[in-house]
Amino acid sequence: MVKYYRHLAPDHLLQICHRLGPLLEQEIPQSVPGVQTLLGAGRQSLLRTNKSCKHVVWKGSALAALHCGRPPESPVNYGSPPSIADTLFSRKLNGKYRLERLVPTAVYQHMKMHKRILGHLSSVYCVTFDRTGRRIFTGSDDCLVKIWATDDGRLLATLRGHAAEISDMAVNYENTMIAAGSCDKMIRVWCLRTCAPLAVLQGHSASITSLQFSPLCSGSKRYLSSTGADGTICFWLWDAGTLKINPRPTKFTERPRPGVQMICSSFSAGGMFLATGSTDHIIRVYFFGSGQPEKISELEFHTDKVDSIQFSNTSNRFVSGSRDGTARIWQFKRREWKSILLDMATRPAGQNLQGIEDKI
């Protein structure tokens, strides 16, 4: 064989494999450019044809099916999203739906500005909705919290009392209270029915960095959490029936060295866990299973400050983002937190990076 095919190089087969991908890419583009594989499936397969890559369209019966108690994932080559009518009909049959089907991404391109209102004398850095979506709250550097109607943009009320910039706001799950934190080290709470002040909470010695109402229900007992630039986290106990807040919080001082600040926080969907991020690179997790908040974990895997953190709406997983350029997905398994690293510096093998520049 070698005698008859002397013109073939030792790596001839490897060169053929390298050439197949680009040639097929010109005819039928793959779904993830730059990823070269011999074992791909769907639009990544070297055996793909126009027929095999044709978009799949599900009928109403397929949309109504459940897989492991949840609506099935759409296939990779799924075509146009189902109509809202089909999605609502499937939800009527099984009581479940996927948000991306009810509000497909194609809807966003038709969105336009509803209102533009000049309502504050200074910058607005805090915005949140109430639990019904009918009111918008804005917190500004002019020390005011304002309530607006979402339908026509009317100003409904102005909440006063803070002496410095508003740093964060939170609405409780019963939609009866709003809490606002400020750089004046105070937390002020107002009743959403009457707009009357309910409490002024003093537990921090520096600016408030985040506020979170816990979704955990234990009778009428509820918790409000607050983190501060003083490196502390406070848990404020309040009563859902009377709306009275205990002015003496359960307090944790998390300052292993001077200058450490607690930056962000997030409750799990059921309220059993609270995760926080801070400038000392550590993620701290608190547990409410015993009825009282207690710290159960300190996760030191990031190499720079953890400035964003968010729990999943459907599981006990959460994601943390850091200034070190990485994000981690955490999950509680076998009585410990395990993470998957998402490194923003990595790129798919074979992807052309020329002309690509990340900008912050």
C-alpha positions as CSV (number, residue, x, y, z in Angstrom):
1,M,0.0,0.0,0.0
2,V,2.8,2.4,0.8
3,K,4.5,1.6,-2.5
4,Y,1.3,2.5,-4.5
5,Y,0.4,5.6,-2.5
6,R,3.7,7.3,-1.9
7,H,2.1,10.8,-2.4
8,L,0.0,10.3,0.8
9,A,1.4,11.9,4.0
10,P,1.4,10.0,7.3
11,D,-1.3,12.4,8.6
12,H,-3.4,12.3,5.4
13,L,-6.6,11.1,7.2
14,L,-6.2,13.8,9.8
15,Q,-5.9,16.4,7.1
16,I,-9.1,15.1,5.6
17,C,-10.9,15.4,8.9
18,H,-9.6,19.0,9.2
19,R,-10.9,19.9,5.8
20,L,-14.4,18.3,6.1
21,G,-15.6,20.7,8.8
22,P,-14.9,24.0,6.9
23,L,-16.3,22.6,3.6
24,L,-19.5,21.5,5.3
25,E,-19.7,24.8,7.2
26,Q,-20.0,26.6,3.9
27,E,-23.0,24.4,2.8
28,I,-24.8,23.9,6.2
29,P,-23.5,26.2,9.0
30,Q,-23.3,24.7,12.4
31,S,-25.1,26.1,15.4
32,V,-21.9,26.9,17.4
33,P,-19.2,28.4,15.1
34,G,-15.6,27.4,15.8
35,V,-16.3,24.1,17.6
36,Q,-14.6,21.3,15.6
37,T,-15.7,17.8,16.6
38,L,-16.2,14.4,14.8
39,L,-18.8,13.3,17.4
40,G,-21.3,16.1,17.3
41,A,-25.1,15.8,17.0
42,G,-27.7,17.9,15.3
43,R,-26.2,20.9,13.5
44,Q,-22.8,20.0,15.0
45,S,-22.7,16.6,13.2
46,L,-20.5,16.0,10.2
47,L,-23.3,13.9,8.7
48,R,-25.9,16.7,8.9
49,T,-28.1,17.4,5.9
50,N,-30.6,20.1,5.1
51,K,-33.4,17.7,6.0
52,S,-31.9,16.7,9.4
53,C,-31.4,20.3,10.3
54,K,-34.9,21.3,9.4
55,H,-36.7,23.0,12.3
56,V,-39.0,20.8,14.4
57,V,-42.4,22.2,15.3
58,W,-44.4,20.7,18.2
59,K,-48.1,20.3,18.2
60,G,-50.4,21.1,21.2
61,S,-50.2,17.5,22.6
62,A,-46.4,17.7,22.8
63,L,-46.5,21.0,24.6
64,A,-48.8,19.6,27.1
65,A,-46.6,16.6,27.9
66,L,-44.6,16.5,31.1
67,H,-41.1,15.1,31.7
68,C,-40.1,14.4,35.3
69,G,-43.0,16.6,36.3
70,R,-41.9,19.6,34.2
71,P,-42.6,20.6,30.5
72,P,-39.9,19.1,28.2
73,E,-37.0,21.1,27.0
74,S,-37.3,22.3,23.4
75,P,-35.0,20.5,20.9
76,V,-32.0,22.3,19.6
77,N,-33.5,22.7,16.1
78,Y,-36.8,23.9,17.4
79,G,-38.3,26.4,15.0
80,S,-40.5,29.4,15.7
81,P,-41.9,29.4,19.3
82,P,-45.4,28.1,19.8
83,S,-48.2,30.6,19.8
84,I,-49.3,32.0,23.2
85,A,-52.7,30.3,22.6
86,D,-51.0,26.8,22.4
87,T,-48.9,27.6,25.5
88,L,-51.9,28.7,27.5
89,F,-53.8,25.6,26.4
90,S,-51.0,23.3,27.5
91,R,-50.8,25.0,30.8
92,K,-54.5,24.5,31.2
93,L,-54.1,20.8,30.7
94,N,-51.1,20.1,32.9
95,G,-50.8,23.2,35.1
96,K,-47.2,23.8,34.0
97,Y,-45.4,26.0,31.6
98,R,-42.0,27.4,30.7
99,L,-41.6,31.2,30.9
100,E,-39.6,31.3,27.6
101,R,-42.7,29.9,25.8
102,L,-45.2,32.2,27.4
103,V,-43.0,35.2,26.7
104,P,-40.8,34.2,23.8
105,T,-37.6,36.2,23.1
106,A,-39.1,37.4,19.8
107,V,-41.5,39.6,21.8
108,Y,-38.7,41.8,23.1
109,Q,-37.9,43.2,19.7
110,H,-41.4,44.7,19.6
111,M,-41.0,46.5,22.9
112,K,-40.7,50.3,23.0
113,M,-40.5,53.0,25.6
114,H,-43.7,53.4,27.5
115,K,-43.0,56.6,29.5
116,R,-40.1,58.9,30.1
117,I,-40.6,60.9,33.4
118,L,-38.4,63.4,35.1
119,G,-39.3,62.8,38.7
120,H,-36.1,63.1,40.8
121,L,-33.6,65.9,41.3
122,S,-30.6,63.6,41.2
123,S,-29.5,60.2,39.8
124,V,-31.8,57.1,40.2
125,Y,-29.9,53.9,41.0
126,C,-32.6,51.8,42.6
127,V,-35.7,50.6,40.8
128,T,-38.1,47.8,41.8
129,F,-41.7,46.7,41.1
130,D,-44.3,45.7,43.7
131,R,-45.5,42.1,43.7
132,T,-48.5,42.8,41.4
133,G,-46.5,44.8,38.8
134,R,-48.8,47.7,39.1
135,R,-46.4,50.0,40.9
136,I,-42.8,51.0,40.4
137,F,-40.6,52.3,43.2
138,T,-37.6,54.5,42.4
139,G,-34.9,55.4,44.9
140,S,-32.7,58.4,44.2
141,D,-29.6,60.2,45.3
142,D,-32.0,63.0,46.3
143,C,-32.9,60.9,49.4
144,L,-36.4,60.2,48.2
145,V,-38.4,57.0,47.3
146,K,-41.2,57.6,44.9
147,I,-44.1,55.3,43.8
148,W,-45.3,55.4,40.3
149,A,-48.3,53.8,38.5
150,T,-47.1,51.4,35.7
151,D,-50.0,52.0,33.4
152,D,-49.8,55.8,32.9
153,G,-46.7,56.8,34.9
154,R,-48.6,58.9,37.5
155,L,-46.8,59.7,40.7
156,L,-48.7,58.0,43.5
157,A,-46.6,58.9,46.6
158,T,-43.3,60.2,47.8
159,L,-41.7,58.6,50.8
160,R,-39.4,60.9,52.8
161,G,-37.1,60.5,55.8
162,H,-33.7,59.4,54.6
163,A,-30.8,61.9,54.9
164,A,-28.5,60.4,52.3
165,E,-28.6,58.5,49.0
166,I,-30.9,55.5,48.6
167,S,-28.7,52.4,48.2
168,D,-31.3,49.6,47.9
169,M,-35.0,48.7,48.2
170,A,-37.0,45.6,48.8
171,V,-40.8,44.8,48.8
172,N,-42.0,41.9,51.0
173,Y,-43.8,38.9,49.5
174,E,-47.2,39.9,51.1
175,N,-46.9,43.2,49.2
176,T,-47.7,45.2,52.3
177,M,-44.3,46.9,53.1
178,I,-41.3,48.4,51.3
179,A,-37.9,48.8,53.0
180,A,-35.3,51.2,51.8
181,G,-31.6,51.3,52.8
182,S,-29.5,54.4,52.6
183,C,-26.0,55.8,52.9
184,D,-27.2,57.4,56.2
185,K,-26.8,53.9,57.8
186,M,-30.6,53.7,58.3
187,I,-33.3,51.3,57.1
188,R,-36.8,52.8,56.8
189,V,-39.9,50.8,56.3
190,W,-43.3,52.1,55.0
191,C,-46.7,50.6,54.7
192,L,-47.8,50.2,51.1
193,R,-51.5,50.5,51.9
194,T,-51.2,53.9,53.7
195,C,-47.7,55.0,52.8
196,A,-47.2,55.6,56.6
197,P,-43.8,54.9,58.1
198,L,-43.6,51.7,60.1
199,A,-40.1,51.5,61.4
200,V,-36.7,53.1,61.4
201,L,-34.0,50.4,61.9
202,Q,-30.5,51.2,63.2
203,G,-28.2,48.3,63.2
204,H,-25.3,49.3,60.9
205,S,-22.4,51.7,61.4
206,A,-21.9,52.3,57.6
207,S,-24.0,52.4,54.4
208,I,-26.6,49.8,53.7
209,T,-25.5,47.7,50.7
210,S,-28.4,45.2,50.2
211,L,-31.9,44.5,51.5
212,Q,-33.8,41.2,51.1
213,F,-37.2,40.0,52.5
214,S,-37.1,36.3,53.2
215,P,-39.8,34.1,51.4
216,L,-39.7,31.7,54.4
217,C,-43.0,31.6,56.3
218,S,-43.2,30.3,59.9
219,G,-46.7,31.2,61.2
220,S,-46.7,35.0,61.1
221,K,-42.9,35.2,61.7
222,R,-40.8,36.7,58.9
223,Y,-37.3,38.0,58.4
224,L,-35.7,41.0,56.6
225,S,-32.0,40.8,56.0
226,S,-29.6,43.8,55.5
227,T,-25.9,43.9,54.7
228,G,-23.7,46.9,55.2
229,A,-20.4,48.4,54.3
230,D,-19.4,47.9,58.0
231,G,-19.0,44.2,57.3
232,T,-22.1,43.1,59.2
233,I,-25.4,41.4,58.3
234,C,-28.5,41.9,60.3
235,F,-31.7,39.7,60.4
236,W,-34.7,41.7,61.5
237,L,-37.7,39.7,62.8
238,W,-41.1,41.1,61.9
239,D,-44.8,39.9,62.2
240,A,-46.8,39.6,59.0
241,G,-50.1,40.2,60.9
242,T,-49.2,43.4,62.8
243,L,-46.3,44.6,60.6
244,K,-44.3,45.2,63.7
245,I,-40.5,44.9,63.4
246,N,-38.2,43.9,66.2
247,P,-35.7,46.8,66.5
248,R,-33.0,44.4,67.9
249,P,-31.7,42.2,65.0
250,T,-29.7,39.0,65.0
251,K,-26.4,40.3,63.9
252,F,-23.3,38.7,62.4
253,T,-20.0,40.7,62.1
254,E,-18.1,39.3,59.2
255,R,-15.0,41.4,59.2
256,P,-11.8,39.2,59.4
257,R,-9.7,42.3,58.6
258,P,-10.4,46.1,58.5
259,G,-12.1,47.5,55.5
260,V,-14.1,44.3,54.6
261,Q,-17.6,45.1,53.3
262,M,-20.7,42.9,52.7
263,I,-21.8,43.7,49.1
264,C,-24.7,41.5,48.0
265,S,-27.1,38.9,49.2
266,S,-29.8,36.5,47.9
267,F,-32.4,34.2,49.5
268,S,-33.2,30.7,48.1
269,A,-36.6,30.1,46.7
270,G,-38.0,28.7,49.9
271,G,-36.0,31.1,52.2
272,M,-34.0,28.3,53.9
273,F,-30.7,29.7,52.7
274,L,-29.2,33.1,52.3
275,A,-25.9,33.6,50.4
276,T,-23.8,36.8,50.7
277,G,-20.8,38.1,48.8
278,S,-18.2,40.5,50.2
279,T,-14.9,42.2,49.5
280,D,-12.8,39.6,51.2
281,H,-13.5,37.1,48.4
282,I,-15.6,34.9,50.7
283,I,-19.2,33.7,50.1
284,R,-21.1,33.1,53.3
285,V,-24.2,31.0,53.5
286,Y,-26.8,31.2,56.4
287,F,-29.4,28.6,57.2
288,F,-32.9,29.1,58.7
289,G,-33.8,25.4,59.3
290,S,-33.7,25.8,63.1
291,G,-35.9,28.8,63.2
292,Q,-33.0,31.2,63.8
293,P,-30.4,32.3,61.3
294,E,-27.1,30.6,61.6
295,K,-24.0,30.6,59.4
296,I,-23.2,27.2,58.0
297,S,-20.6,27.8,55.3
298,E,-17.7,30.1,54.2
299,L,-16.8,29.4,50.6
300,E,-13.4,30.9,49.7
301,F,-12.9,30.1,46.0
302,H,-12.9,33.5,44.3
303,T,-9.7,35.5,44.2
304,D,-11.3,38.9,44.2
305,K,-14.4,40.5,45.7
306,V,-17.7,38.8,45.1
307,D,-20.0,41.6,43.9
308,S,-23.0,39.7,42.6
309,I,-25.0,36.6,43.8
310,Q,-28.3,35.2,42.9
311,F,-30.3,32.0,43.9
312,S,-32.2,30.0,41.3
313,N,-36.0,30.3,41.4
314,T,-36.5,26.6,41.2
315,S,-33.7,24.9,43.1
316,N,-31.1,25.3,45.8
317,R,-28.4,26.4,43.3
318,F,-27.0,29.9,43.2
319,V,-24.5,31.7,41.0
320,S,-21.8,34.0,42.2
321,G,-19.9,36.6,40.2
322,S,-16.5,38.1,41.1
323,R,-14.1,40.8,39.9
324,D,-11.6,38.0,39.3
325,G,-13.4,37.4,36.0
326,T,-15.1,34.2,37.0
327,A,-18.6,33.0,37.9
328,R,-19.4,29.9,39.9
329,I,-22.6,27.9,40.0
330,W,-23.1,26.4,43.5
331,Q,-25.3,23.5,44.6
332,F,-25.8,21.9,48.0
333,K,-24.9,18.2,47.6
334,R,-24.2,15.7,50.4
335,R,-24.1,18.4,53.1
336,E,-21.6,20.6,51.3
337,W,-21.6,23.3,48.6
338,K,-20.0,22.2,45.3
339,S,-19.4,24.6,42.4
340,I,-18.9,24.6,38.7
341,L,-16.4,27.2,37.4
342,L,-17.4,29.5,34.6
343,D,-14.2,31.2,33.4
344,M,-15.0,34.3,31.2
345,A,-11.4,34.1,29.8
346,T,-12.0,30.7,28.1
347,R,-13.1,30.4,24.5
348,P,-14.3,27.4,22.5
349,A,-11.4,25.6,20.8
350,G,-10.9,26.8,17.3
351,Q,-12.8,30.0,17.6
352,N,-11.3,33.0,15.9
353,L,-10.6,35.7,18.5
354,Q,-9.2,38.3,16.1
355,G,-11.2,41.5,16.3
356,I,-13.0,40.5,19.5
357,E,-12.5,42.8,22.5
358,D,-14.3,42.6,25.8
359,K,-15.3,46.0,27.1
360,I,-16.6,46.8,30.6
